[in-house]
Amino acid sequence: MDVKLVRFVIPLSALLALLWSCSSSVPTLNKAEFYFERGQQALGKERCVKAIEEFQRVVTNFPGSSLVPDAQYYLAEAHYCSEDYVQAVFEYERLMNTYPSCEWVDDAQYRIAEAYFKQLRRAELDQQETYEALNYFRRFIEDNPDSPLVAVARERIVECRTRLAEKRYLGARLYHEQGHLEAAAITYRDLLRDFPDTPYYYETLTRLGEIAHSHEEHKEARTYWAEVERDSEDEKLVRQVKKLLDELE
């Protein structure tokens, strides 16, 4: 055999073997359905991080698949599951912006409100998340008046408003306790105007009565306290104002 031919055949066979070895080591890319199903299984078991990985694969690797809108929604759900509410809101909003006709838009709108609600802080702290939750719950009710979730959304609105009223009340009480009675009275009256449907309404009337009494404006104090006695369902507060009214006699 020609020496030159032998020298050519050996490297060629080695190259083919190398190519076969490399190709066999490359993982086969499964279809979108495969990763989507694995994501649903993981989410069902509350394996949130695993679910995020699987749904992200669908969204990233199969942009033309009909499963992408569903995967985008469940990707947001997986972040919600992991209590990463900031990222969950981002993913829900991406779904609403990218697929505005998707069947999940209404659910995403509600879940955004819930994600903000989950981030509510103590009343003495910043209430930005409370305002966001309140706005989204109101928008959800306006856009979906027949949804079975409207009742829950209304309850959430009451809770948000109560939290905001509490923050306003704490600010007024601080003024009150520090002796800044004019500032306290202004803040109390703002609370009465903005949050008349919260439990802090009658508490605020009681404090305004105290301020009026301290200024010897007894008729005004009696008016505040009489309303509390008549309408409040807080038995402890009612007993308190009854005692104050008795002292005016």
N, C-alpha and C positions, 0 to 999 in steps of 0.2 A: 504494500500500500504506500501511496505517496506520503512522505513525511509531512508535507504541508497540509494535506487533507486531514491527517490524524490530528494535527495541532489545531485545526479549525473545528472539528467535530467535538472535541472534549470541552472547550469553552462554551460552545453552543448548548450542549446538554446540561452543563452546570448552570447556565443562565436560565434555561427552562425550569430546572429544579428550583432555582431561587425564586422565580416568578410564581411558581405553584405554591411554594412555602409562604410567600408574602400574601398571596390572595387568600389562602386558607386561614390566615391569622386575622383578616379584616372581618369584624362582626357584620352579620347581615342586618340591614336596616329594616325593622319591622314596620308594618303599616300603622297608620294613625289609630285605627281601632284597637290595636294591641296596647299602646300606651294609654289610651283613653280608658280602657277597661281596667288596667292596672291602677290608674289614678282613682277611679271610682271605688275599687276594692280597698285601696289604702285610706281613702277619705271615710269610707264606711266603718273602718276600724280605728278612725281618729289618728291614723299615722300621717299627721299633717304635712311634715317635711317631705315624706316620700310622695304624697299626693301632689305637692307643689312641683316636684321634679318631673313627674309623669305628665301632668297637664301642661307644663312649660314646654316639654318636648313636642307635644302636639301643636301648640301655638307657634313655636319657633320653626320646627322642621317640616310642617305640612300646611303652609299658608293657604293652599288651594282646597284643603279638605272641608267638607261640609260640617265636620265635627268641631272646627275651630271656634265658632261662637259658643258652643256648649263648653268646650275646654276652657275658654276664656272665663266664662262664668264660674266654673268649678275651680279654676285657678284662684280666683278671688275668694271663693268659699274656703279653699285650703288655707289661704293666708288668714282668713277670719278664724278658722279652726285653730291655727297656731297662735292666735291672739295678737298677731301683727296687724292691728287695725288700720294703721296708717297705710301700709302697703295694700291691704284689702280694699280700702277706699279708692286707691289709685287704680287697681285692677277692675273694680266695678265701674268706675268712670270710663276707663278705656273701653270696656264692653259697650257702654251706652253711647259713647262717641263714635266707635268704629262700626257697631252693628245696631243702629237705632231702631230697626224693625225686628230685632231679635225677640223671641218669646220671653227671654230672661230680663228684659229691660225693667219691667215693673218690680220684679223681685230684687234686682240690683239697686233700684232706687230706695226700696225699703231697707235693704241691708246696709246701705251707706248711712242711713239715719241711725240704724242700730249700732253700727261701728263707731259713730261719733258718741252715741249714748254710752257705750261701753267705756269711753274715755273720760266720762264726767269726773271732775275733780271736786274736792271738798269746797264748800261754799265760800270759804275765806280766800280761796285761790282764784286764779284767772279762769273765766268761764267761757272762753272761746268755743270749746267743744260743745258746751251746752247750747250756745246760740246756733251752731252748725246743725246739731241734732234737731233742735226746734224747727229750723227752717226746712230741713229735709222731710221731717214728719208732716209738716203742714203741706209741703209740695206734694208729697205722696197722697195725702187725703184728697187734695184738689184734683190730682190727675187720675186717681183710682177710687172714686167715691163708693163703688160697689164691692171693693175688695174686702174679704173677710178679715184682713189685717187692719182695717180702719179702726176698729174698736181698741186694739192694742196701741195703735199709733196715737189715738186720743189720750189714752192713759199715760203714754210717754210724754206727751205735750204737757200734761198736768204736772208730771214729775219735773220736767225741765223748768217750767214756770215757777214751781215751788222752790227749786234750787236757786233761781235768779232772785226770787223774792227774799230768800234767806240771806243771800249775799247783801242785798240792799238793806235788809233789817240789821244785819251785823254792823254795817257801816254806820247806820243811824244810832245804834246802841253805843257804839264807840264814842261818837260825838256826845251822846247823852251822858255817858259815864264820866267823860272828861269835862263836863260842864259847858259844852258849846251848844246851848239849848236851841238857839236859832237855827244853826246848821242841822241839828238833829230833827227839829220840827219840819224843816224843808224836805229832808230826806224821807222822813216818815210819810209826809203828804204825797211825795212822789210815788212811794210804794203803794199807798191807797189808790192812787190814780192808775198805776200800771198793773198792779197785781191784786185786784179786788176778789179774785176767785181762788185765792190761796189761803192756807191756814194762818199766814202771817198778817192777814188783814185785821183780825180782831186783836191780835197781840199788839199791832201797831196802834190801833185805837186806844188801847189801854195806856200805852206809853205817851201818846198825845194828851190823854187826860191827865197824866202825871205832870207833864210840862205845863199844861194850862193851870193845874192846881198850884204848882210852884209859883206861878205868876198871879195867884189869887183870882184867877178867872174861873170861879167855881161853877158858873152856869155852863160854860163851855166844857169843863171837865165832866160835869154831870151828863151832858149830851153824849160825849164819847163813851162813857162807861155804861150808860143806859142801853146803848145799842149793843154793846158786848153782852150785857146781861140778858137782853131780849133775844138775840139771834145766834150767839156763839154756841157750838156744841161741845166746847172744851170745858168740862165741868170744873176743873181746877181753876181755870181763868175766870169763869163765872163766879166762883166763890170769892176769888180775889177782888173782883170789881164790886161785888155786893158789900164786902167789908169796907171798901173805899167809899162807896155811896153812903153807907151808914155813918161814916165819919163826917160826911158833909152835912148831915142833918143837925 
